[in-house]
Amino acid sequence: MNSIELIAMAQPGEGGGSMISTLVMFSLIIFIFYFMIIRPQQKRQKERQQLLDGVKKGDKIISVGGMHGTVIGIEDKTLLVQIADDVKVKMEKTAVSTIDRPSENAVGKTS
């Protein structure tokens, strides 16, 4: 008998247990991957979509490229942004990085 046959005879019932532990480990890895990577990413995407859907006229925005401006028109997927006097630019909503809304508490207050 060779050594492989001796090892197989010494451990007769461990083939199925090894398969179950492998499945448990893969399940655990998938579970951790989902809760550490996929779920937080979906949450960020949802928050970003709400941010872009909430853009309205008068909002000051900063684009991904760093351009500052004020929203003066809104279409389905584009915004008309005034970046200087008599300078208007049409840009995609997805190009918006930050929205700076005027604070309602600051209206009418003087320092």
N, C-alpha and C positions, 0 to 999 in steps of 0.2 A: 504494500500500500504506500502511496505517496503521501506527502504531508497535507495536501488539500483534502483528501478523503478523510484523514484523521481529524482535521479541524471540523469538517462537516458532520462527522459522527459525534464529536464531543459537544456540539451545540445544535441539537436537533430542532428546537422550536423557536429560534430567534429570528427567522426570516421575516415573519409577519410583524413582530414587534418593531423591527427596524423600519418597516414601511410606515407604520402608524406614527412613530416618532418623527420621521421625515415629513409627513403630512402636517403634523402639529407644528413643527418648526416653520414650514412654509406658510401656514396659516397665520402664525404669530408675526412673521416678517411682513406679510401683506397687511395685516391689521395695523401694525406700527407705521408702515409706509403711508397708509390711508390717513391716519389721524395726525401724523407729523408733517405731511407734505401736501397731500391732495385736498383735504378739508380746509386748511387755512388758505390755500390758494383760491379755492372756490369762494370763500368768504370775502377775500380781497377783491375778486372780480365782481361780486355782487355789490360791494360798497362803491367801487369805481363806477359801475353802471348807474347806481342811484345818484352819484355825484354828477355824472354827465346828463342824466335825465332831469336833474334839478336846476340846470343852467337857465337863467332868465335874463331879460333885458335889464341893463343897468349893472349887472355883475362885472366886477373887475376880475380879469383872468390873467394867468401866466401860462403861456404855451410850453410845450415840451422843449422847444428851441430857445426859450427864455424871453420871448416877446411879451410885453405887457400891453394890455388894452382893455377896452370896455365893450361889452356885448351890446350891439344896437339892433341886431336882427337874428332870428332863429328860424332855421328850416329843419327838415327831418334829420339830416346827418351833417349839416354844416352850420356855421355861425358867421355872422357879419360882425367884424370886430373893428372898432375905431382905435387906431394906435397913436394918432396925432391929429391935430386940426386938419380937416379935409383929407385925411388919409384913412381909407377903409380897406380892410383885408377880409377875404372870405377864407375860412379855414375849417377843417374837419373837426367835429366834436371830439374825436379821439386824440386830437393834438393838445387838448386842454390838460394841463398838469395840476394847476391849483386854481381854486375859485376863492376870491376875497370879497365877501359880501359886506356891505356897510352895516355896522352894528345898529340895531334899532334903539338901544339904550343911549347911544352917543348922539342921536338926532336931537337938536335943540339944546344941548349942553354946551357951556363954554367953560374954559379953564380959568 
